[in-house]
Amino acid sequence: MQKRTKYQERIIKNYYQNLEDISLQKLQEHITELYLEEGKARERRWKHIINALEKLEVKPDVIAKLRANDNPAELAELVRKLLARK
């Protein structure tokens, strides 16, 4: 295995330090797309959203409720609260 350079190590370190911010950013983008999608594309989008919510350590019962309601506005409200928590 190749040894990483200091530059590569710094990039990896910064990525993991900012993982929560990155996940929130992606989640916001997914919500925008969720408003526009229908059918199978919407189902695929929800899989990405659920994955992002799990990375942010949102409780499984909250995720299940959001998924069951399928309401982007409720999801956006949760993201607003997560952003305020930071």
C-alpha positions as CSV (number, residue, x, y, z in Angstrom):
1,M,0.0,0.0,0.0
2,Q,1.2,3.4,-0.9
3,K,2.0,5.9,1.8
4,R,-0.1,9.1,1.7
5,T,1.4,12.5,1.3
6,K,0.9,15.1,4.0
7,Y,-1.4,16.9,1.5
8,Q,-3.6,13.8,1.1
9,E,-3.6,13.3,4.8
10,R,-4.8,16.8,5.4
11,I,-7.6,16.4,2.8
12,I,-8.8,13.3,4.5
13,K,-8.7,14.9,7.9
14,N,-10.6,17.9,6.7
15,Y,-13.2,15.7,5.1
16,Y,-14.0,13.9,8.3
17,Q,-13.9,17.1,10.4
18,N,-16.5,18.6,8.1
19,L,-18.6,15.4,7.5
20,E,-21.7,16.8,9.3
21,D,-21.6,20.0,7.3
22,I,-21.2,18.0,4.1
23,S,-24.1,15.7,5.0
24,L,-26.3,18.7,5.8
25,Q,-25.4,20.3,2.5
26,K,-26.3,17.1,0.5
27,L,-29.5,16.7,2.5
28,Q,-30.6,20.3,1.5
29,E,-29.9,19.5,-2.1
30,H,-31.9,16.3,-1.9
31,I,-34.9,18.1,-0.4
32,T,-34.8,20.5,-3.3
33,E,-34.9,17.6,-5.7
34,L,-37.6,15.8,-3.7
35,Y,-40.0,18.7,-4.4
36,L,-39.5,18.1,-8.2
37,E,-39.4,14.3,-8.5
38,E,-42.2,11.7,-8.8
39,G,-42.4,8.0,-9.0
40,K,-39.3,5.8,-9.0
41,A,-37.0,8.8,-9.0
42,R,-38.7,10.0,-5.8
43,E,-38.2,6.6,-4.2
44,R,-34.5,6.7,-5.1
45,R,-34.2,10.2,-3.7
46,W,-35.7,9.0,-0.4
47,K,-33.0,6.3,-0.2
48,H,-30.3,9.0,-0.4
49,I,-32.1,11.2,2.2
50,I,-32.4,8.3,4.6
51,N,-28.7,7.6,4.2
52,A,-27.9,11.2,4.9
53,L,-30.2,11.3,8.0
54,E,-28.5,8.2,9.4
55,K,-25.1,9.8,9.0
56,L,-26.4,12.7,11.0
57,E,-27.6,10.3,13.7
58,V,-31.2,11.2,13.4
59,K,-33.4,8.7,15.4
60,P,-34.8,5.8,13.3
61,D,-38.4,6.5,14.4
62,V,-38.1,10.1,13.2
63,I,-36.7,8.9,9.9
64,A,-39.6,6.4,9.6
65,K,-42.2,9.1,10.3
66,L,-40.7,11.4,7.7
67,R,-40.6,8.7,5.1
68,A,-44.2,7.6,5.9
69,N,-45.5,11.2,5.6
70,D,-43.4,11.8,2.4
71,N,-43.6,15.6,3.0
72,P,-40.6,17.7,1.9
73,A,-41.7,20.6,4.1
74,E,-41.4,18.4,7.3
75,L,-38.0,17.3,6.2
76,A,-36.9,20.8,5.5
77,E,-38.1,21.8,9.0
78,L,-35.9,19.0,10.5
79,V,-32.9,20.2,8.5
80,R,-33.5,23.8,9.8
81,K,-33.5,22.4,13.4
82,L,-30.3,20.5,12.7
83,L,-28.6,23.6,11.3
84,A,-29.7,25.6,14.3
85,R,-28.2,22.9,16.6
86,K,-24.7,23.5,15.2
